[in-house]
Amino acid sequence: RAGTRTSPIDGGNLNRSFPGRPDGTVTQKIADYFTRTLLPLADIVLDFHSGGRTLDFVPFAAAHILPDKAQEAAGFAAVAAFAAPYSMRMLEIDAVGMYDTTAETLGKVFVTTELGGGGTATARTAGIAARGVANVLKHAGILAGPLQPAPTRWLDMPSGDCFAFAEDDGMIEYRVDLGDAVRAGDVLARIHSIGRTGLAPVEIRASLDGMLVARHSPGLVKAGDCAAVVGCPVD
């Protein structure tokens, strides 16, 4: 009911609390239960996400680029089965404490999603989720029946250059929309100061060619906020 990323009980962020502690806070105890009790029972893990209140994404399913290439290939096969409009080879820039990291360390096939954002869901994203989970369960042999195929476009995240962060507080004006193609050097957005008039806006530019796959959702940003993510289409 709190509708927040962090627990109203102890302020903990569950997806930054793994592997957890059996003698820790409530959030750490929940993470520990997942790590030591639930995850060992699983072969495949499907973790639903969206951009929350601060980000909006093109709808994609993703698996991580991993050192274990057999585990990586199994993850990408499950992503292909999910059949979201976009499929991502994901690179995490800060994986410490995440559920993803713990599941993958335990050798599990891990699939995650970013299905829209802005603190809400749409009929389209809910439909993508329902079809995707059924497809993954069939792919894993848990449900019987044929998969429901759908077109998907594969995207890659080759480096941290995919991410662009706000360097100033202000009101953000986007110059491209989600799904638009961009080239390195293109202006993705401009941040206008709301504290002083007459200042030139600060430009946020793409560092590589690709398409805009995520953007900040509220109109106001703070320094350090993720302003944009560029994914690279895989031909």
Buried (B, 14 or more C-beta within 10 A) or exposed (E): EEEEEBBEEEEBEBBBBBBBEEEBBEBBBBBBEBBEEEBEEBEBBBBEBBBBBBBBBBBBBBBBBBEEEEBBEBBBEBBBBBBBBBBBBBBBEEEEBBBBBBBBEBEBBBBBBBBBBBBEBEEEBEEBBEBBBBBBBBBBEEEEEEBEEEEBBBBBBEEEBBBBEBBBBBBBEBBBEBEEEBEEEBBBBBBBBEEEEEEEBBEBBBBBBBBBBBBBBBEEBEEEBBBBBBBBEEE
